């Protein structure tokens, strides 16, 4: 291997927003969830992380920067991802002696988000998906999105769903090693391509209670949680997959709003209670209700993650009624708008110099 040569690959990964929420882990080390979940991957033209991974004999240690700020790369979650990816590269190198020994080089990972980090806008999902995919590209791993989802899940649970575009499920799985806790495509983006999302930013501040801490507090103390994980979500997963297959927006919307409400109810039922939604969030719920009532049919669906910002899904034909109404109330600058996403792998660049 040439001394000091730099090997590099870049990728984008979009944000995904769950319509059936992941909340609760049965294994905190491997990020194995108590229930399955389902999300829509937004277009990478909208909210996304761009990550470049490089490796070189000239790098003294592994490093990670986000938006120009050095990050702690020694966290167990990041280390789990790096370990898995290096070991896959090592397997390739041991089978093909003409390959450069990239697995033994230090990595430099540079990420940029085009949206506020950790404000309940699924930044960790896009972040770990981009980290895993960029290193997989750098290492020229023949790994499928499914296999990469298993690795990205160990970085952040929701990240496993950002390895696919379109409508994506994440199976809770039952294996102790997490081998079956992987993401899968429910439908590609072009199956229901007129789906749109508008994001209403109530606050771009970092959230008070992280998802990781919040969900385990819920698991430990909420009496509602058991019913949600064991009965409510399994049934909704089936209904949501059917709504997507049939492109039934009214059913999709009803399930989305009810599941968001159910998730926030378990947060409120946590001891001490967790409040992610605020007065602005509740006002957005009321506006959605008013828009649906005025239209005389369901044209929009709200959902809230671990923060106060609303994501509102609607169909392109109802753009004026939904996004137009929110724009009228809030002004142009308040939020991002997005369409549903393309497949992430399209954004992967073929690594050079391998
Ligand atoms: C409310 O994936 O951020 O957005 O696995 O601990 O990193 P960790 O949690 P994270 O939780 C996301 C929770 C959610 C719901 C969802 O995206 O399904």
Boltz pocket constraint, residues with backbone or C-beta under 6 A from the ligand:
constraints:
  - pocket:
      binder: B
      contacts: [[A, 16], [A, 17], [A, 18], [A, 20], [A, 21], [A, 22], [A, 23], [A, 31], [A, 37], [A, 122], [A, 124], [A, 125], [A, 153], [A, 155], [A, 156], [A, 157], [A, 158], [A, 159], [A, 211], [A, 212], [A, 213], [A, 304], [A, 305], [A, 306]]
      max_distance: 6.0
